[in-house]
Amino acid sequence: MALASMTGFARVEGTYGEYQWHWEIRSVNGRGLDVRLRLPQGYDRLEPSLREMSKKHLARGSLTIALQMQRTQPTGAVRVNQDALAAILAACDTLTATGKIDAPRADGLLAMKGIVEVDEDITDEETRAALDAALLNSFDDALARLVEMRLSEGAHLAAVLEARMSEIEALSKEANANPSRTPEAIGKRLGEQVAQLLEAAPALDGQRLHQEAVLLATKADIREELDRLNAHVEGTRTLLSGSGAVGRKLEFLSQEFNREANTICSKSNDVALTRIGLELKSVVDQLREQVQNVE
């Protein structure tokens, strides 16, 4: 499977006998796979199958799954669950007694799940099983369409992320070629600083200052950071060309990109190199934002 986005939408209609319905699935970013179901009264029996089917198709994303049912023939009898209504009214009496909330309205009470029930007139288990099978097949079609849309969005994301990799690669090369990071340039700059210190304070230990300057020169070198940046670029491209859910791995790599960019900025003692570091941070920020959309 190619790179997939976590954002998508699918709608599928279906019929069976006198029943008509449509499924709607909306998918947005999520840390894991979070499935929220909105099913008509009496169709909660489908929930385990719907969750299991979703897990087979998707690895990450926050899903909202809604089913709307209609019948061409009169529906079963409508009744009020008196026990549930009594419990709700008792709780409302306790709350309204405090004076902090208003008394509940009838339309609000009747809209609560479990208060109004519809007695289905499907007494034939074979018919019920056939309807459930048709509903689940239709839902499977909706999932397939959602996956297709997420893959289409993923292809766009892959192109965007590859563009960010090219930018990071180019900035890394520019930083590597920057004259200020050559050993000669670093040594000359630190030598001048040591000379200035000795001139200002002759009592200072010149040999100790030179030793400190060598340590500073070592710490100022960004070779390791540039090597790691190139390794992260290669690792990201490998993930982009692979299969499966790679969003979490890309999130980790984007954090590593950010760490190296910050270190380059902190080690920089040259205006041009600092500019490169800041541009790196800007590109990495764009990368991190886009990676949040990847499954």
Backbone as CSV, one residue per row, in Angstrom:
resi,resn,N_x,N_y,N_z,CA_x,CA_y,CA_z,C_x,C_y,C_z
1,MET,0.847,-1.195,0.000,0.000,0.000,0.000,0.882,1.245,0.000
2,ALA,0.530,2.239,-0.820,1.276,3.492,-0.877,0.934,4.363,0.329
3,LEU,1.595,5.521,0.378,1.354,6.453,1.476,-0.110,6.879,1.497
4,ALA,-0.697,6.911,2.681,-2.112,7.272,2.815,-2.267,8.430,3.786
5,SER,-3.213,9.288,3.472,-3.601,10.364,4.386,-4.620,9.821,5.388
6,MET,-4.808,10.539,6.488,-5.854,10.164,7.433,-7.144,10.918,7.184
7,THR,-7.157,11.785,6.179,-8.333,12.595,5.875,-9.090,12.011,4.688
8,GLY,-10.403,11.873,4.838,-11.184,11.344,3.718,-12.670,11.333,4.033
9,PHE,-13.463,11.063,3.005,-14.915,11.003,3.146,-15.452,9.998,2.129
10,ALA,-16.478,9.256,2.535,-17.117,8.313,1.612,-18.602,8.224,1.948
11,ARG,-19.410,8.078,0.901,-20.860,7.898,1.057,-21.311,6.819,0.084
12,VAL,-22.048,5.863,0.598,-22.545,4.754,-0.219,-24.006,4.505,0.122
13,GLU,-24.821,4.318,-0.913,-26.231,4.011,-0.719,-26.488,2.530,-0.991
14,GLY,-27.549,1.998,-0.378,-27.881,0.602,-0.581,-29.358,0.338,-0.352
15,THR,-29.831,-0.794,-0.860,-31.224,-1.189,-0.664,-31.293,-2.691,-0.436
16,TYR,-32.329,-3.086,0.285,-32.653,-4.509,0.440,-34.144,-4.600,0.739
17,GLY,-34.876,-5.162,-0.202,-36.313,-5.244,-0.014,-36.911,-3.865,0.170
18,GLU,-37.625,-3.675,1.276,-38.267,-2.390,1.560,-37.351,-1.419,2.292
19,TYR,-36.105,-1.824,2.501,-35.162,-0.985,3.248,-34.253,-0.222,2.300
20,GLN,-34.025,1.039,2.636,-33.079,1.880,1.922,-32.175,2.535,2.951
21,TRP,-30.930,2.747,2.601,-30.002,3.345,3.573,-28.846,4.029,2.854
22,HIS,-28.096,4.771,3.614,-26.801,5.248,3.132,-25.820,5.323,4.304
23,TRP,-24.600,4.957,3.996,-23.484,5.054,4.942,-22.696,6.323,4.641
24,GLU,-22.245,6.988,5.682,-21.300,8.093,5.537,-20.142,7.861,6.495
25,ILE,-18.931,7.968,5.976,-17.731,7.822,6.806,-16.880,9.069,6.625
26,ARG,-16.577,9.698,7.721,-15.680,10.858,7.717,-14.432,10.492,8.512
27,SER,-13.288,10.839,7.966,-12.016,10.489,8.597,-11.138,11.722,8.718
28,VAL,-10.611,11.944,9.926,-9.672,13.049,10.165,-8.479,12.498,10.945
29,ASN,-7.527,13.369,11.228,-6.303,12.948,11.902,-6.586,12.381,13.289
30,GLY,-5.795,11.413,13.685,-5.905,10.836,15.027,-4.614,10.123,15.383
31,ARG,-4.321,10.026,16.662,-3.087,9.363,17.091,-3.155,7.861,16.830
32,GLY,-4.346,7.293,16.978,-4.554,5.885,16.684,-5.791,5.742,15.824
33,LEU,-6.443,4.590,15.923,-7.709,4.398,15.200,-8.856,4.547,16.192
34,ASP,-9.596,5.623,16.028,-10.728,5.926,16.914,-12.002,5.888,16.072
35,VAL,-12.909,4.968,16.411,-14.138,4.771,15.632,-15.349,5.209,16.445
36,ARG,-16.095,6.186,15.919,-17.334,6.643,16.533,-18.499,6.252,15.625
37,LEU,-19.509,5.619,16.205,-20.634,5.100,15.424,-21.914,5.846,15.741
38,ARG,-22.684,6.155,14.715,-24.008,6.751,14.862,-24.991,5.848,14.128
39,LEU,-25.597,4.953,14.878,-26.479,3.950,14.286,-27.917,4.180,14.731
40,PRO,-28.886,3.873,13.884,-30.291,3.996,14.277,-30.615,3.026,15.416
41,GLN,-31.698,3.355,16.110,-32.165,2.486,17.184,-32.388,1.064,16.660
42,GLY,-31.852,0.088,17.355,-32.037,-1.298,16.978,-30.942,-1.873,16.104
43,TYR,-29.992,-1.042,15.655,-28.925,-1.532,14.782,-27.573,-1.584,15.492
44,ASP,-27.598,-1.479,16.819,-26.357,-1.580,17.580,-25.713,-2.955,17.413
45,ARG,-26.490,-3.919,16.982,-25.957,-5.270,16.790,-24.845,-5.314,15.748
46,LEU,-24.793,-4.302,14.887,-23.777,-4.259,13.836,-22.430,-3.737,14.332
47,GLU,-22.421,-3.132,15.516,-21.224,-2.423,15.981,-19.962,-3.277,15.991
48,PRO,-19.965,-4.499,16.563,-18.717,-5.287,16.569,-18.160,-5.536,15.162
49,SER,-19.036,-5.853,14.225,-18.581,-6.108,12.858,-18.033,-4.846,12.209
50,LEU,-18.683,-3.710,12.464,-18.231,-2.448,11.872,-16.845,-2.077,12.382
51,ARG,-16.623,-2.254,13.665,-15.308,-1.930,14.235,-14.228,-2.866,13.685
52,GLU,-14.547,-4.141,13.594,-13.570,-5.109,13.095,-13.224,-4.844,11.635
53,MET,-14.215,-4.522,10.831,-13.971,-4.226,9.419,-13.121,-2.966,9.268
54,SER,-13.381,-1.975,10.113,-12.596,-0.732,10.054,-11.129,-1.001,10.361
55,LYS,-10.874,-1.864,11.345,-9.499,-2.181,11.721,-8.751,-2.903,10.604
56,LYS,-9.467,-3.693,9.813,-8.823,-4.419,8.721,-8.386,-3.486,7.594
57,HIS,-9.109,-2.385,7.408,-8.807,-1.472,6.307,-7.896,-0.317,6.717
58,LEU,-7.976,0.095,7.988,-7.316,1.328,8.408,-6.476,1.093,9.655
59,ALA,-5.390,1.839,9.754,-4.505,1.728,10.920,-4.622,2.930,11.847
60,ARG,-4.845,4.109,11.282,-4.930,5.326,12.097,-6.010,6.239,11.542
61,GLY,-6.470,7.150,12.394,-7.465,8.130,11.988,-8.651,8.119,12.930
62,SER,-9.300,9.257,13.019,-10.514,9.382,13.819,-11.710,9.288,12.875
63,LEU,-12.477,8.196,12.973,-13.579,7.930,12.060,-14.927,8.246,12.707
64,THR,-15.797,8.862,11.954,-17.200,9.016,12.337,-18.027,8.272,11.296
65,ILE,-18.702,7.211,11.734,-19.477,6.356,10.843,-20.954,6.535,11.154
66,ALA,-21.730,6.921,10.150,-23.156,7.172,10.347,-23.970,6.329,9.369
67,LEU,-25.057,5.770,9.885,-25.985,4.997,9.062,-27.368,5.625,9.142
68,GLN,-27.947,5.923,7.988,-29.309,6.452,7.904,-30.186,5.407,7.217
69,MET,-31.292,5.010,7.894,-32.183,3.978,7.368,-33.554,4.562,7.023
70,GLN,-34.153,4.030,5.955,-35.526,4.363,5.582,-36.237,3.090,5.145
71,ARG,-37.580,3.126,5.285,-38.375,1.986,4.837,-39.504,2.470,3.942
72,THR,-39.738,1.708,2.887,-40.831,2.071,1.976,-42.178,1.621,2.521
73,GLN,-42.175,0.733,3.516,-43.394,0.260,4.157,-43.475,0.848,5.565
74,PRO,-44.666,0.906,6.159,-44.794,1.442,7.513,-43.854,0.735,8.483
75,THR,-43.292,1.508,9.374,-42.357,0.954,10.353,-43.121,0.288,11.483
76,GLY,-42.394,-0.362,12.362,-43.003,-1.001,13.520,-43.531,0.026,14.503
77,ALA,-44.130,-0.468,15.552,-44.730,0.410,16.558,-43.664,1.222,17.289
78,VAL,-44.016,2.476,17.602,-43.133,3.358,18.365,-43.617,3.385,19.813
79,ARG,-42.695,3.215,20.741,-43.075,3.240,22.150,-42.010,3.975,22.942
80,VAL,-42.407,4.427,24.120,-41.505,5.130,25.017,-41.048,4.169,26.105
81,ASN,-39.767,4.115,26.325,-39.209,3.285,27.389,-39.478,4.005,28.712
82,GLN,-40.535,3.576,29.397,-40.984,4.271,30.596,-39.946,4.215,31.717
83,ASP,-39.270,3.106,31.856,-38.265,2.986,32.923,-37.113,3.958,32.709
84,ALA,-36.625,4.023,31.456,-35.525,4.943,31.162,-35.970,6.387,31.330
85,LEU,-37.210,6.694,30.891,-37.726,8.051,31.028,-37.856,8.442,32.492
86,ALA,-38.329,7.526,33.329,-38.487,7.810,34.759,-37.141,8.108,35.400
87,ALA,-36.123,7.350,35.023,-34.788,7.566,35.590,-34.241,8.932,35.186
88,ILE,-34.455,9.305,33.913,-33.982,10.606,33.438,-34.720,11.733,34.153
89,LEU,-36.045,11.598,34.317,-36.835,12.644,34.982,-36.422,12.805,36.433
90,ALA,-36.118,11.702,37.107,-35.676,11.773,38.502,-34.362,12.529,38.608
91,ALA,-33.445,12.251,37.679,-32.163,12.955,37.681,-32.361,14.436,37.383
92,CYS,-33.285,14.745,36.471,-33.563,16.142,36.123,-34.172,16.891,37.310
93,ASP,-35.055,16.222,38.082,-35.653,16.859,39.248,-34.588,17.255,40.254
94,THR,-33.608,16.381,40.435,-32.519,16.673,41.375,-31.712,17.880,40.913
95,LEU,-31.427,17.939,39.618,-30.611,19.035,39.090,-31.377,20.352,39.062
96,THR,-32.651,20.311,38.661,-33.427,21.555,38.586,-33.702,22.123,39.973
97,ALA,-33.688,21.269,40.994,-33.920,21.745,42.358,-32.830,22.713,42.805
98,THR,-31.650,22.601,42.221,-30.552,23.512,42.574,-30.756,24.896,41.991
99,GLY,-31.634,24.998,41.011,-31.887,26.293,40.375,-30.854,26.677,39.354
100,LYS,-29.908,25.787,39.074,-28.830,26.113,38.142,-29.167,25.750,36.704
101,ILE,-30.153,24.874,36.501,-30.530,24.510,35.139,-32.047,24.585,35.011
102,ASP,-32.514,24.730,33.773,-33.950,24.792,33.525,-34.541,23.389,33.448
103,ALA,-35.838,23.320,33.605,-36.535,22.037,33.489,-36.410,21.533,32.054
104,PRO,-36.282,20.221,31.863,-36.101,19.684,30.506,-37.370,19.824,29.665
105,ARG,-37.178,19.982,28.342,-38.293,20.045,27.413,-38.589,18.636,26.896
106,ALA,-39.807,18.446,26.488,-40.228,17.130,26.008,-39.431,16.696,24.783
107,ASP,-39.178,17.640,23.852,-38.453,17.265,22.640,-37.020,16.850,22.956
108,GLY,-36.439,17.499,23.972,-35.092,17.118,24.376,-35.048,15.731,24.994
109,LEU,-36.052,15.430,25.825,-36.107,14.113,26.453,-36.319,13.011,25.423
110,LEU,-37.221,13.232,24.493,-37.518,12.204,23.502,-36.363,11.981,22.533
111,ALA,-35.489,12.979,22.410,-34.346,12.838,21.505,-33.211,12.033,22.119
112,MET,-33.283,11.786,23.418,-32.218,11.049,24.084,-32.250,9.581,23.671
113,LYS,-31.070,9.033,23.475,-30.968,7.647,23.041,-31.557,6.715,24.091
114,GLY,-32.394,5.790,23.654,-32.971,4.790,24.554,-34.330,5.159,25.097
115,ILE,-34.760,6.405,24.894,-36.072,6.810,25.404,-37.175,6.366,24.451
116,VAL,-37.016,6.698,23.165,-37.989,6.281,22.160,-37.454,5.047,21.453
117,GLU,-38.242,3.998,21.410,-37.838,2.757,20.777,-38.829,2.392,19.689
118,VAL,-38.291,1.825,18.614,-39.123,1.356,17.510,-39.062,-0.160,17.486
119,ASP,-40.196,-0.764,17.635,-40.266,-2.224,17.586,-40.246,-2.673,16.123
120,GLU,-39.117,-3.227,15.723,-39.034,-3.710,14.349,-39.986,-4.886,14.173
121,ASP,-40.579,-4.933,12.998,-41.481,-6.031,12.747,-40.800,-7.149,11.968
122,ILE,-39.429,-7.190,12.069,-38.699,-8.292,11.450,-38.635,-9.432,12.469
123,THR,-39.509,-10.357,12.320,-39.520,-11.501,13.236,-38.799,-12.689,12.631
124,ASP,-38.559,-12.629,11.326,-37.879,-13.712,10.633,-36.368,-13.511,10.759
125,GLU,-35.685,-14.402,11.464,-34.247,-14.289,11.670,-33.492,-14.354,10.348
126,GLU,-34.002,-15.090,9.395,-33.333,-15.196,8.098,-33.352,-13.849,7.383
127,THR,-34.500,-13.161,7.467,-34.599,-11.838,6.854,-33.667,-10.849,7.533
128,ARG,-33.629,-10.908,8.864,-32.743,-10.002,9.607,-31.286,-10.257,9.231
129,ALA,-30.894,-11.530,9.143,-29.515,-11.860,8.794,-29.180,-11.384,7.388
130,ALA,-30.130,-11.519,6.451,-29.894,-11.071,5.077,-29.752,-9.548,5.018
131,LEU,-30.573,-8.829,5.794,-30.472,-7.373,5.839,-29.118,-6.950,6.418
132,ASP,-28.715,-7.591,7.504,-27.425,-7.262,8.114,-26.278,-7.508,7.142
133,ALA,-26.348,-8.629,6.410,-25.296,-8.935,5.432,-25.243,-7.871,4.342
134,ALA,-26.412,-7.419,3.873,-26.447,-6.382,2.839,-25.879,-5.067,3.375
135,LEU,-26.214,-4.742,4.621,-25.700,-3.518,5.234,-24.170,-3.574,5.367
136,LEU,-23.647,-4.713,5.794,-22.198,-4.843,5.984,-21.458,-4.845,4.651
137,ASN,-22.036,-5.460,3.629,-21.416,-5.409,2.301,-21.359,-3.976,1.781
138,SER,-22.444,-3.249,2.020,-22.486,-1.844,1.613,-21.457,-1.030,2.382
139,PHE,-21.313,-1.336,3.672,-20.317,-0.629,4.490,-18.904,-0.943,3.992
140,ASP,-18.674,-2.172,3.577,-17.362,-2.539,3.044,-17.048,-1.716,1.794
141,ASP,-18.050,-1.472,0.960,-17.861,-0.613,-0.217,-17.494,0.808,0.203
142,ALA,-18.156,1.289,1.257,-17.855,2.642,1.750,-16.421,2.722,2.258
143,LEU,-15.975,1.691,2.958,-14.593,1.664,3.441,-13.611,1.664,2.277
144,ALA,-13.918,0.900,1.234,-13.041,0.849,0.064,-12.927,2.228,-0.583
145,ARG,-14.039,2.938,-0.671,-14.008,4.293,-1.251,-13.214,5.251,-0.353
146,LEU,-13.368,5.076,0.950,-12.607,5.923,1.875,-11.114,5.675,1.724
147,VAL,-10.724,4.416,1.652,-9.314,4.068,1.473,-8.786,4.658,0.175
148,GLU,-9.580,4.587,-0.881,-9.167,5.145,-2.175,-8.924,6.644,-2.077
149,MET,-9.814,7.345,-1.372,-9.639,8.793,-1.226,-8.417,9.106,-0.367
150,ARG,-8.226,8.332,0.693,-7.064,8.562,1.561,-5.755,8.293,0.826
151,LEU,-5.755,7.309,-0.072,-4.564,7.044,-0.875,-4.308,8.178,-1.869
152,SER,-5.386,8.718,-2.434,-5.238,9.848,-3.354,-4.643,11.053,-2.633
153,GLU,-5.158,11.322,-1.423,-4.601,12.410,-0.617,-3.160,12.096,-0.226
154,GLY,-2.886,10.809,0.026,-1.538,10.393,0.398,-0.526,10.620,-0.706
155,ALA,-0.946,10.411,-1.966,-0.047,10.660,-3.086,0.351,12.131,-3.142
156,HIS,-0.609,13.000,-2.876,-0.304,14.438,-2.825,0.651,14.743,-1.675
157,LEU,0.396,14.133,-0.516,1.270,14.338,0.637,2.689,13.868,0.347
158,ALA,2.802,12.723,-0.317,4.127,12.183,-0.633,4.922,13.162,-1.488
159,ALA,4.254,13.803,-2.449,4.930,14.781,-3.305,5.382,15.991,-2.493
160,VAL,4.524,16.417,-1.570,4.873,17.564,-0.717,6.063,17.221,0.179
161,LEU,6.028,16.035,0.779,7.113,15.627,1.679,8.425,15.440,0.916
162,GLU,8.347,14.910,-0.294,9.557,14.765,-1.116,10.150,16.132,-1.449
163,ALA,9.284,17.112,-1.678,9.767,18.466,-1.937,10.499,19.028,-0.724
164,ARG,9.975,18.730,0.483,10.649,19.178,1.698,12.014,18.492,1.839
165,MET,12.090,17.203,1.460,13.366,16.490,1.530,14.393,17.135,0.602
166,SER,13.957,17.512,-0.587,14.869,18.153,-1.538,15.376,19.485,-0.983
167,GLU,14.498,20.225,-0.317,14.903,21.502,0.275,15.914,21.282,1.401
168,ILE,15.643,20.309,2.265,16.563,20.018,3.366,17.914,19.567,2.817
169,GLU,17.885,18.739,1.784,19.119,18.253,1.169,19.927,19.408,0.605
170,ALA,19.243,20.333,-0.071,19.936,21.479,-0.667,20.528,22.388,0.405
171,LEU,19.777,22.631,1.473,20.278,23.477,2.559,21.450,22.810,3.283
172,SER,21.389,21.493,3.414,22.496,20.769,4.038,23.768,20.920,3.208
173,LYS,23.636,20.808,1.887,24.796,20.989,1.006,25.330,22.422,1.090
174,GLU,24.407,23.374,1.168,24.827,24.782,1.276,25.577,25.019,2.569
175,ALA,25.085,24.430,3.653,25.767,24.575,4.944,27.139,23.919,4.904
176,ASN,27.222,22.770,4.259,28.499,22.061,4.174,29.534,22.856,3.388
177,ALA,29.068,23.608,2.386,29.976,24.387,1.554,30.259,25.775,2.116
178,ASN,29.625,26.117,3.211,29.818,27.455,3.784,31.270,27.633,4.240
179,PRO,31.951,28.683,3.790,33.378,28.869,4.125,33.635,28.992,5.632
180,SER,32.662,29.451,6.371,32.887,29.709,7.798,33.079,28.427,8.606
181,ARG,32.699,27.257,8.049,32.779,26.031,8.828,34.027,25.207,8.516
182,THR,34.930,25.718,7.647,36.174,25.003,7.388,37.089,25.101,8.602
183,PRO,37.898,24.099,8.853,38.820,24.164,10.005,39.703,25.406,9.969
184,GLU,40.122,25.799,8.750,40.982,26.978,8.643,40.247,28.235,9.106
185,ALA,38.992,28.383,8.671,38.219,29.566,9.039,37.945,29.587,10.537
186,ILE,37.581,28.424,11.086,37.311,28.355,12.526,38.574,28.654,13.315
187,GLY,39.707,28.058,12.870,40.975,28.285,13.576,41.399,29.743,13.525
188,LYS,41.240,30.356,12.357,41.616,31.766,12.218,40.771,32.643,13.126
189,ARG,39.451,32.381,13.147,38.547,33.201,13.953,38.855,33.054,15.441
190,LEU,39.066,31.832,15.893,39.372,31.615,17.304,40.756,32.149,17.652
191,GLY,41.704,32.044,16.708,43.048,32.585,16.952,42.996,34.086,17.177
192,GLU,42.199,34.763,16.370,42.051,36.214,16.533,41.419,36.550,17.876
193,GLN,40.425,35.725,18.296,39.777,35.971,19.582,40.744,35.746,20.747
194,VAL,41.592,34.700,20.630,42.593,34.445,21.676,43.589,35.595,21.747
195,ALA,44.011,36.078,20.595,44.966,37.196,20.560,44.362,38.436,21.205
196,GLN,43.093,38.686,20.938,42.432,39.839,21.538,42.349,39.704,23.059
197,LEU,42.075,38.510,23.532,42.000,38.288,24.981,43.367,38.487,25.640
198,LEU,44.422,37.961,25.004,45.763,38.110,25.578,46.209,39.567,25.581
199,GLU,45.785,40.292,24.540,46.134,41.712,24.484,45.405,42.497,25.564
200,ALA,44.158,42.122,25.819,43.377,42.821,26.832,43.781,42.413,28.241
201,ALA,44.200,41.150,28.391,44.574,40.659,29.727,45.817,39.793,29.590
202,PRO,46.985,40.397,29.594,48.242,39.652,29.392,48.474,38.565,30.443
203,ALA,47.860,38.709,31.596,48.091,37.746,32.672,47.442,36.390,32.396
204,LEU,46.542,36.327,31.427,45.875,35.068,31.120,46.870,34.051,30.573
205,ASP,46.625,32.786,30.858,47.480,31.699,30.400,47.207,31.451,28.915
206,GLY,48.160,31.831,28.067,47.979,31.695,26.638,47.791,30.253,26.200
207,GLN,48.550,29.326,26.807,48.424,27.917,26.431,47.040,27.377,26.781
208,ARG,46.532,27.792,27.973,45.196,27.351,28.378,44.142,27.904,27.422
209,LEU,44.320,29.146,27.007,43.364,29.744,26.084,43.351,28.992,24.749
210,HIS,44.546,28.605,24.295,44.606,27.876,23.034,43.934,26.502,23.164
211,GLN,44.084,25.871,24.334,43.421,24.586,24.564,41.900,24.753,24.542
212,GLU,41.425,25.814,25.184,39.994,26.091,25.196,39.487,26.386,23.784
213,ALA,40.334,27.070,23.009,39.949,27.399,21.634,39.800,26.136,20.794
214,VAL,40.684,25.160,21.033,40.578,23.886,20.307,39.271,23.181,20.641
215,LEU,38.900,23.198,21.939,37.639,22.582,22.351,36.445,23.289,21.713
216,LEU,36.491,24.610,21.682,35.409,25.370,21.064,35.306,25.070,19.580
217,ALA,36.461,24.923,18.933,36.453,24.618,17.506,35.804,23.259,17.249
218,THR,36.105,22.306,18.142,35.505,20.974,18.005,34.000,21.033,18.179
219,LYS,33.549,21.783,19.194,32.112,21.898,19.461,31.387,22.672,18.364
220,ALA,32.114,23.565,17.691,31.471,24.385,16.655,31.299,23.632,15.333
221,ASP,31.954,22.483,15.215,31.863,21.727,13.967,30.469,21.108,13.835
222,ILE,29.850,21.246,12.652,28.493,20.727,12.430,28.507,19.525,11.483
223,ARG,29.677,18.889,11.313,29.758,17.744,10.414,28.786,16.641,10.818
224,GLU,28.722,16.331,12.113,27.837,15.262,12.577,26.369,15.602,12.323
225,GLU,26.010,16.850,12.562,24.619,17.269,12.327,24.245,17.141,10.846
226,LEU,25.161,17.536,9.970,24.891,17.428,8.536,24.797,15.967,8.098
227,ASP,25.646,15.122,8.669,25.580,13.692,8.350,24.243,13.097,8.789
228,ARG,23.803,13.492,9.975,22.519,12.962,10.462,21.353,13.488,9.637
229,LEU,21.436,14.747,9.219,20.388,15.289,8.349,20.276,14.463,7.070
230,ASN,21.424,14.162,6.461,21.405,13.373,5.224,20.860,11.966,5.476
231,ALA,21.198,11.397,6.634,20.686,10.065,6.968,19.173,10.101,7.164
232,HIS,18.674,11.171,7.789,17.231,11.301,8.001,16.499,11.497,6.676
233,VAL,17.114,12.237,5.757,16.510,12.414,4.430,16.390,11.063,3.732
234,GLU,17.457,10.272,3.797,17.427,8.946,3.173,16.374,8.058,3.834
235,GLY,16.297,8.119,5.184,15.307,7.314,5.894,13.881,7.713,5.553
236,THR,13.651,9.003,5.410,12.314,9.489,5.050,11.923,9.030,3.657
237,ARG,12.848,9.114,2.731,12.551,8.682,1.365,12.270,7.176,1.310
238,THR,12.945,6.424,2.136,12.679,4.985,2.191,11.255,4.724,2.662
239,LEU,10.828,5.476,3.677,9.463,5.320,4.178,8.432,5.748,3.135
240,LEU,8.726,6.825,2.425,7.784,7.322,1.417,7.612,6.336,0.264
241,SER,8.643,5.568,-0.011,8.565,4.615,-1.118,8.116,3.235,-0.654
242,GLY,7.905,3.064,0.661,7.506,1.774,1.201,6.006,1.603,1.251
243,SER,5.558,0.747,2.156,4.132,0.460,2.284,3.747,0.426,3.753
244,GLY,2.433,0.446,3.997,1.938,0.373,5.365,1.814,1.737,6.010
245,ALA,1.387,1.724,7.275,1.217,2.963,8.036,2.572,3.431,8.557
246,VAL,3.041,4.561,8.054,4.377,5.055,8.414,4.315,6.402,9.119
247,GLY,3.119,6.867,9.437,2.966,8.196,10.025,3.758,8.398,11.298
248,ARG,3.714,7.417,12.202,4.427,7.557,13.477,5.945,7.642,13.256
249,LYS,6.452,6.834,12.325,7.894,6.873,12.040,8.283,8.219,11.433
250,LEU,7.424,8.754,10.582,7.709,10.060,9.994,7.656,11.162,11.054
251,GLU,6.753,11.022,12.016,6.688,11.996,13.106,7.989,11.986,13.906
252,PHE,8.523,10.783,14.165,9.790,10.684,14.887,10.919,11.331,14.096
253,LEU,10.991,11.047,12.797,12.044,11.629,11.976,11.921,13.154,11.897
254,SER,10.701,13.662,11.862,10.529,15.119,11.813,11.046,15.763,13.099
255,GLN,10.910,15.077,14.228,11.474,15.576,15.476,13.000,15.586,15.418
256,GLU,13.568,14.550,14.792,15.028,14.489,14.660,15.531,15.580,13.722
257,PHE,14.813,15.836,12.639,15.173,16.955,11.754,15.212,18.255,12.550
258,ASN,14.216,18.455,13.380,14.130,19.684,14.165,15.300,19.792,15.139
259,ARG,15.675,18.657,15.728,16.792,18.664,16.677,18.092,19.090,15.990
260,GLU,18.350,18.538,14.796,19.582,18.881,14.088,19.582,20.344,13.649
261,ALA,18.434,20.842,13.191,18.350,22.253,12.778,18.618,23.180,13.959
262,ASN,18.069,22.843,15.120,18.307,23.658,16.312,19.783,23.650,16.697
263,THR,20.428,22.492,16.599,21.832,22.389,16.971,22.707,23.200,16.023
264,ILE,22.392,23.147,14.730,23.160,23.938,13.764,23.050,25.421,14.081
265,CYS,21.849,25.874,14.428,21.671,27.294,14.789,22.464,27.650,16.038
266,SER,22.462,26.755,17.025,23.166,27.046,18.284,24.677,27.027,18.101
267,LYS,25.190,26.233,17.169,26.633,26.151,16.952,27.141,27.234,16.006
268,SER,26.254,27.824,15.251,26.666,28.776,14.226,27.278,30.035,14.837
269,ASN,28.390,30.447,14.262,28.991,31.739,14.641,29.256,32.566,13.384
270,ASP,28.381,32.328,12.394,28.482,33.047,11.130,27.073,33.402,10.665
271,VAL,26.907,34.603,10.152,25.584,35.076,9.747,24.985,34.185,8.662
272,ALA,25.785,33.821,7.674,25.282,33.014,6.567,24.851,31.624,7.042
273,LEU,25.632,31.035,7.950,25.294,29.715,8.464,24.046,29.773,9.343
274,THR,23.901,30.858,10.090,22.694,31.039,10.902,21.459,31.148,10.017
275,ARG,21.604,31.858,8.904,20.484,31.969,7.961,20.080,30.594,7.436
276,ILE,21.069,29.778,7.110,20.777,28.427,6.624,20.056,27.626,7.699
277,GLY,20.528,27.744,8.942,19.887,27.028,10.044,18.435,27.445,10.237
278,LEU,18.169,28.740,10.122,16.800,29.235,10.283,15.904,28.769,9.124
279,GLU,16.458,28.731,7.917,15.684,28.213,6.782,15.385,26.732,6.984
280,LEU,16.362,26.006,7.533,16.143,24.594,7.838,14.986,24.425,8.810
281,LYS,14.970,25.242,9.852,13.899,25.164,10.843,12.542,25.445,10.204
282,SER,12.503,26.402,9.287,11.244,26.726,8.613,10.750,25.545,7.782
283,VAL,11.660,24.922,7.039,11.277,23.767,6.208,10.841,22.603,7.094
284,VAL,11.560,22.387,8.194,11.219,21.288,9.105,9.850,21.520,9.731
285,ASP,9.531,22.764,10.058,8.200,23.072,10.598,7.112,22.705,9.588
286,GLN,7.351,23.010,8.321,6.391,22.635,7.277,6.281,21.113,7.168
287,LEU,7.419,20.455,7.300,7.439,18.989,7.257,6.618,18.402,8.397
288,ARG,6.832,18.905,9.592,6.126,18.373,10.768,4.621,18.578,10.642
289,GLU,4.223,19.700,10.067,2.792,19.972,9.899,2.150,18.977,8.939
290,GLN,2.848,18.675,7.843,2.296,17.750,6.847,2.307,16.308,7.338
291,VAL,3.327,15.959,8.098,3.445,14.586,8.594,2.275,14.217,9.500
292,GLN,1.695,15.216,10.162,0.552,14.950,11.057,-0.630,14.358,10.298
293,ASN,-0.653,14.504,8.965,-1.768,14.003,8.166,-1.568,12.580,7.670
294,VAL,-0.367,12.027,7.868,-0.034,10.720,7.290,-0.499,9.595,8.209
295,GLU,-1.113,8.573,7.603,-1.577,7.419,8.381,-0.399,6.686,9.013
